[in-house]
Amino acid sequence: MLSRITNLVVCGVLVLTVGVITAAAFTKTVTIKVEGMMCAKCSSSVSKALKATDGVEEAQVSSEKGEAVIKYDDQKLSETKLREVINSTGFKAVEQPGQ
């Protein structure tokens, strides 16, 4: 009986581990330079638009640094789409060499 319970627990842990690893494999983080943001209200507008986008898990936007750090599901969303969302707010997502 104890062996059976142990086997069930081990199987349960393995299933949960595989699920977490699979979910994490689709999450990417990207930093995009953004031009034109001058204040907290500017960065708030960009952040709000990004967070309203399906597939964005987290967005931290800083007008001081001039960048947006975005955690997103790359199965639902691309970096190109994230740039389009930023540009739609009236600010400019800057293309950087190597991107």
N, CA, C and O of each residue as an XYZ file, in Angstrom:
396
protein
N       0.830     -1.196      0.000
C       0.000      0.000      0.000
C       0.875      1.261      0.000
O       0.618      2.200     -0.753
N       1.898      1.274      0.841
C       2.804      2.424      0.917
C       3.524      2.623     -0.410
O       3.726      3.758     -0.844
N       3.911      1.536     -1.053
C       4.588      1.614     -2.343
C       3.675      2.223     -3.403
O       4.130      3.001     -4.242
N       2.421      1.881     -3.369
C       1.454      2.409     -4.336
C       1.261      3.917     -4.139
O       1.194      4.672     -5.109
N       1.173      4.341     -2.896
C       1.026      5.775     -2.596
C       2.268      6.527     -3.048
O       2.178      7.605     -3.636
N       3.425      5.948     -2.768
C       4.683      6.572     -3.193
C       4.723      6.725     -4.714
O       5.110      7.779     -5.220
N       4.335      5.704     -5.428
C       4.304      5.761     -6.893
C       3.353      6.848     -7.388
O       3.677      7.571     -8.330
N       2.191      6.970     -6.767
C       1.227      8.007     -7.155
C       1.787      9.404     -6.917
O       1.625     10.295     -7.751
N       2.438      9.589     -5.790
C       3.036     10.887     -5.468
C       4.133     11.231     -6.471
O       4.187     12.356     -6.970
N       5.003     10.278     -6.767
C       6.088     10.506     -7.723
C       5.520     10.844     -9.111
O       6.000     11.765     -9.772
N       4.515     10.108     -9.540
C       3.883     10.387    -10.843
C       3.256     11.772    -10.861
O       3.366     12.495    -11.851
N       2.603     12.137     -9.777
C       1.987     13.458     -9.686
C       3.021     14.574     -9.787
O       2.816     15.562    -10.491
N       4.122     14.406     -9.084
C       5.196     15.407     -9.128
C       5.778     15.507    -10.540
O       6.043     16.611    -11.015
N       5.976     14.396    -11.204
C       6.502     14.406    -12.572
C       5.555     15.124    -13.531
O       6.003     15.907    -14.369
N       4.263     14.868    -13.418
C       3.278     15.526    -14.280
C       3.301     17.032    -14.056
O       3.282     17.797    -15.021
N       3.341     17.469    -12.811
C       3.392     18.900    -12.512
C       4.676     19.535    -13.035
O       4.648     20.640    -13.576
N       5.787     18.848    -12.877
C       7.073     19.366    -13.348
C       7.076     19.543    -14.861
O       7.528     20.573    -15.361
N       6.584     18.566    -15.584
C       6.522     18.653    -17.048
C       5.608     19.806    -17.465
O       5.920     20.533    -18.408
N       4.496     19.977    -16.777
C       3.577     21.080    -17.078
C       4.222     22.434    -16.885
O       4.051     23.325    -17.718
N       4.958     22.605    -15.806
C       5.632     23.875    -15.531
C       6.727     24.137    -16.559
O       6.854     25.260    -17.048
N       7.509     23.132    -16.892
C       8.580     23.288    -17.878
C       7.993     23.647    -19.241
O       8.531     24.511    -19.934
N       6.914     23.004    -19.629
C       6.273     23.292    -20.915
C       5.751     24.716    -20.950
O       5.942     25.415    -21.945
N       5.096     25.162    -19.887
C       4.556     26.521    -19.833
C       5.686     27.551    -19.896
O       5.548     28.574    -20.568
N       6.786     27.300    -19.216
C       7.902     28.230    -19.193
C       8.595     28.311    -20.552
O       9.187     29.340    -20.880
N       8.530     27.258    -21.332
C       9.205     27.235    -22.623
C       8.597     28.233    -23.604
O       9.263     28.639    -24.556
N       7.343     28.635    -23.390
C       6.684     29.555    -24.295
C       6.799     31.007    -23.843
O       6.346     31.905    -24.553
N       7.386     31.251    -22.700
C       7.501     32.609    -22.176
C       8.854     33.206    -22.557
O       9.904     32.610    -22.317
N       8.803     34.388    -23.153
C      10.027     35.107    -23.509
C       9.990     36.479    -22.861
O       8.921     36.993    -22.533
N      11.147     37.058    -22.681
C      11.256     38.422    -22.186
C      12.088     39.217    -23.171
O      13.149     38.775    -23.610
N      11.592     40.399    -23.514
C      12.297     41.261    -24.455
C      12.329     42.685    -23.895
O      11.394     43.132    -23.230
N      13.429     43.383    -24.182
C      13.541     44.797    -23.825
C      13.517     45.592    -25.124
O      14.343     45.381    -26.012
N      12.562     46.506    -25.220
C      12.406     47.323    -26.422
C      12.620     48.783    -26.044
O      11.966     49.296    -25.136
N      13.533     49.448    -26.738
C      13.756     50.882    -26.534
C      12.557     51.636    -27.099
O      12.053     51.311    -28.174
N      12.107     52.653    -26.354
C      10.940     53.439    -26.767
C      11.318     54.915    -26.747
O      11.782     55.432    -25.731
N      11.116     55.589    -27.876
C      11.411     57.018    -27.978
C      10.151     57.840    -27.738
O       9.048     57.429    -28.098
N      10.332     59.007    -27.126
C       9.244     59.970    -26.998
C       8.571     60.017    -25.639
O       7.777     60.922    -25.383
N       8.861     59.082    -24.773
C       8.234     59.093    -23.443
C       8.958     60.105    -22.562
O      10.179     60.052    -22.415
N       8.200     61.021    -21.983
C       8.809     62.079    -21.172
C       8.423     62.019    -19.690
O       9.079     62.640    -18.853
N       7.369     61.280    -19.367
C       6.879     61.306    -17.989
C       6.216     59.974    -17.624
O       6.111     59.063    -18.444
N       5.777     59.896    -16.376
C       5.117     58.686    -15.890
C       3.816     58.419    -16.635
O       3.444     57.264    -16.838
N       3.125     59.470    -17.041
C       1.870     59.290    -17.785
C       2.151     58.645    -19.150
O       1.374     57.817    -19.623
N       3.248     59.027    -19.762
C       3.647     58.431    -21.044
C       3.903     56.927    -20.883
O       3.372     56.112    -21.637
N       4.715     56.579    -19.900
C       5.037     55.170    -19.697
C       3.796     54.386    -19.274
O       3.663     53.208    -19.607
N       2.899     55.027    -18.551
C       1.649     54.382    -18.145
C       0.782     54.045    -19.360
O       0.148     52.991    -19.400
N       0.755     54.940    -20.346
C      -0.029     54.703    -21.565
C       0.508     53.493    -22.328
O      -0.262     52.655    -22.799
N       1.810     53.411    -22.444
C       2.437     52.284    -23.146
C       2.199     50.990    -22.369
O       1.849     49.963    -22.952
N       2.388     51.046    -21.057
C       2.192     49.875    -20.210
C       0.756     49.360    -20.306
O       0.531     48.154    -20.417
N      -0.193     50.257    -20.263
C      -1.607     49.881    -20.332
C      -1.928     49.189    -21.656
O      -2.630     48.178    -21.676
N      -1.418     49.728    -22.752
C      -1.658     49.129    -24.075
C      -1.030     47.740    -24.171
O      -1.635     46.816    -24.716
N       0.180     47.596    -23.643
C       0.848     46.290    -23.688
C       0.103     45.259    -22.841
O      -0.118     44.132    -23.286
N      -0.282     45.639    -21.632
C      -0.967     44.708    -20.732
C      -2.333     44.290    -21.262
O      -2.837     43.224    -20.909
N      -2.933     45.124    -22.109
C      -4.237     44.795    -22.704
C      -4.096     43.861    -23.904
O      -5.097     43.405    -24.457
N      -2.871     43.577    -24.302
C      -2.600     42.731    -25.457
C      -2.568     41.263    -25.038
O      -1.837     40.886    -24.122
N      -3.368     40.440    -25.717
C      -3.420     39.008    -25.413
C      -2.047     38.378    -25.601
O      -1.443     38.497    -26.667
N      -1.563     37.715    -24.575
C      -0.262     37.058    -24.633
C       0.794     37.765    -23.801
O       1.831     37.180    -23.490
N       0.541     39.029    -23.432
C       1.492     39.753    -22.579
C       1.224     39.348    -21.135
O       0.111     39.500    -20.630
N       2.245     38.837    -20.489
C       2.124     38.400    -19.100
C       2.519     39.502    -18.133
O       1.956     39.613    -17.044
N       3.491     40.319    -18.534
C       3.981     41.387    -17.667
C       4.641     42.449    -18.533
O       5.309     42.132    -19.517
N       4.449     43.714    -18.161
C       5.103     44.809    -18.886
C       5.554     45.860    -17.880
O       4.754     46.373    -17.098
N       6.848     46.174    -17.912
C       7.407     47.223    -17.063
C       7.986     48.279    -17.994
O       8.955     48.034    -18.713
N       7.373     49.459    -17.966
C       7.762     50.525    -18.884
C       8.326     51.690    -18.078
O       7.726     52.128    -17.097
N       9.483     52.183    -18.502
C      10.144     53.286    -17.800
C      10.429     54.427    -18.771
O      11.151     54.262    -19.754
N       9.844     55.593    -18.475
C      10.140     56.769    -19.305
C      11.559     57.252    -19.030
O      12.207     57.809    -19.915
N      12.047     57.041    -17.801
C      13.404     57.460    -17.439
C      14.464     56.692    -18.225
O      15.444     57.272    -18.691
N      14.259     55.386    -18.366
C      15.203     54.550    -19.116
C      14.885     54.532    -20.599
O      15.729     54.164    -21.417
N      13.663     54.930    -20.949
C      13.256     54.900    -22.353
C      13.129     53.486    -22.890
O      13.554     53.194    -24.008
N      12.537     52.605    -22.078
C      12.420     51.217    -22.506
C      11.209     50.527    -21.903
O      10.639     50.961    -20.903
N      10.844     49.435    -22.555
C       9.781     48.563    -22.058
C      10.361     47.155    -21.947
O      10.941     46.639    -22.902
N      10.202     46.542    -20.786
C      10.626     45.168    -20.571
C       9.338     44.350    -20.520
O       8.500     44.536    -19.638
N       9.198     43.444    -21.480
C       7.940     42.732    -21.664
C       8.157     41.231    -21.572
O       9.039     40.675    -22.227
N       7.348     40.590    -20.759
C       7.339     39.132    -20.633
C       6.077     38.674    -21.356
O       4.975     39.114    -21.029
N       6.239     37.786    -22.341
C       5.097     37.411    -23.166
C       5.160     35.956    -23.623
O       6.214     35.320    -23.593
N       4.004     35.449    -24.048
C       3.872     34.088    -24.564
C       4.177     34.134    -26.058
O       3.392     34.674    -26.838
N       5.306     33.573    -26.453
C       5.710     33.659    -27.860
C       4.910     32.730    -28.772
O       5.128     32.716    -29.983
N       3.997     31.965    -28.209
C       3.087     31.166    -29.029
C       1.870     31.992    -29.451
O       1.184     31.651    -30.414
N       1.608     33.084    -28.720
C       0.461     33.940    -29.005
C       0.851     35.264    -29.648
O       0.018     35.932    -30.259
N       2.103     35.636    -29.511
C       2.522     36.992    -29.818
C       3.955     37.011    -30.324
O       4.764     36.165    -29.944
N       4.268     37.978    -31.182
C       5.645     38.129    -31.669
C       6.195     39.477    -31.214
O       5.445     40.363    -30.805
N       7.494     39.614    -31.292
C       8.135     40.886    -30.948
C       7.681     41.983    -31.906
O       7.547     43.141    -31.509
N       7.444     41.623    -33.162
C       6.951     42.590    -34.147
C       5.607     43.157    -33.710
O       5.377     44.363    -33.810
N       4.726     42.298    -33.229
C       3.402     42.741    -32.756
C       3.550     43.651    -31.547
O       2.824     44.638    -31.428
N       4.476     43.337    -30.647
C       4.707     44.192    -29.483
C       5.151     45.585    -29.921
O       4.719     46.584    -29.346
N       6.003     45.653    -30.927
C       6.446     46.950    -31.458
C       5.270     47.719    -32.061
O       5.177     48.937    -31.909
N       4.383     47.012    -32.738
C       3.193     47.649    -33.322
C       2.304     48.231    -32.229
O       1.772     49.331    -32.375
N       2.145     47.494    -31.142
C       1.329     47.983    -30.021
C       1.945     49.257    -29.446
O       1.235     50.231    -29.193
N       3.254     49.253    -29.240
C       3.938     50.450    -28.717
C       3.757     51.617    -29.684
O       3.422     52.725    -29.264
N       3.976     51.377    -30.967
C       3.845     52.445    -31.961
C       2.417     52.994    -32.021
O       2.221     54.175    -32.309
N       1.425     52.151    -31.753
C       0.028     52.592    -31.798
C      -0.311     53.572    -30.676
O      -1.344     54.240    -30.733
N       0.541     53.666    -29.663
C       0.309     54.597    -28.562
C       0.839     55.992    -28.874
O       0.645     56.919    -28.087
N       1.506     56.148    -30.017
C       2.060     57.447    -30.386
C       3.545     57.575    -30.083
O       4.162     58.593    -30.398
N       4.112     56.553    -29.479
C       5.546     56.540    -29.202
C       6.206     55.612    -30.212
O       5.520     54.904    -30.949
N       7.541     55.613    -30.250
C       8.227     54.839    -31.278
C       9.085     53.741    -30.668
O       9.995     53.998    -29.880
N       8.766     52.501    -31.059
C       9.602     51.367    -30.678
C      10.815     51.373    -31.589
O      10.681     51.233    -32.804
N      11.990     51.534    -31.017
C      13.225     51.694    -31.772
C      13.804     50.331    -32.136
O      13.997     49.476    -31.272
N      14.080     50.139    -33.427
C      14.769     48.932    -33.889
C      16.231     49.072    -33.516
O      16.847     50.108    -33.763
N      16.790     48.016    -32.915
C      18.188     48.052    -32.535
C      18.942     47.042    -33.389
O      18.374     46.025    -33.786
N      20.211     47.308    -33.678
C      20.996     46.376    -34.471
C      20.957     44.968    -33.879
O      21.089     44.791    -32.668
N      20.777     43.971    -34.741
C      20.739     42.597    -34.288
C      19.349     42.107    -33.942
O      19.184     40.963    -33.519
N      18.344     42.954    -34.116
C      16.970     42.532    -33.819
C      16.198     42.302    -35.066
O      15.022     41.943    -35.006
